[in-house]
């Protein structure tokens, strides 16, 4: 486990500012995690009220992104950070962008849940959708844990899980296509499920992005767009 470099500052106020930003990111992450859980439950249970709540809460996610971004801008202006501190601020700015996009994906799932709630229950594999949702929710939680501890090994584990999520996503797509081929009357409903599954897969991608920012902060290496093996080599060198 790695310790964030800002803890060694002479200025306690500077330490406090950086720690406050980090804690705000984790709070935003907790809200986003709940958005994923609630949106998926709304989809599976055809709960339009819960879906509406998810869409309303997306405003809170957006507000947090703006607030944290403004706080980071203030730190950049006042402190002119360098080295690890600058990488931390950069990692925070990039992380909140991905968290906001995760919130957007959860809102999309909620929108699909509202649409499905207006029709007969879909025959699509909703149980499997629930499993995929739990998988990506855990990825987001693990990515935030890696961020909190600035743990490279934990970040790499998140990147590895993204491969498994992609396989699960592809299997679900095949199942959904089979449902539509067997009964064309289900196409409208199953398409809503497909869009939801796609949103979950994108959430997994955003969790991996957050893990990559952790590696950037700790190692000073940009591992975006690298394959898993190349990422591991860079992170461990």
Secondary structure, 3 states (H helix, E strand, C coil): CCCCHHHHCCCHHHHHHHHHHHHHHHHHHHHHHHHHHHHHHHHHHCCHHHHHHHHHHHHHHHHHHHHHHHHHHHHHHHHCCCHHHHHHHHHHHHHHHHHHHHHHHHHHHHHHHHHHHCCCCCCCCHHHHHHHHHHHHHHHHHHHHHHHHCCHHHHHHHHHHHHHHHHHHHHHHHHHHHHHHHCHHHHHHHHHHHHHHHHHHHHHHHHHHHHHHHHHHHHCCCCCCCCHHHHHHHHHC
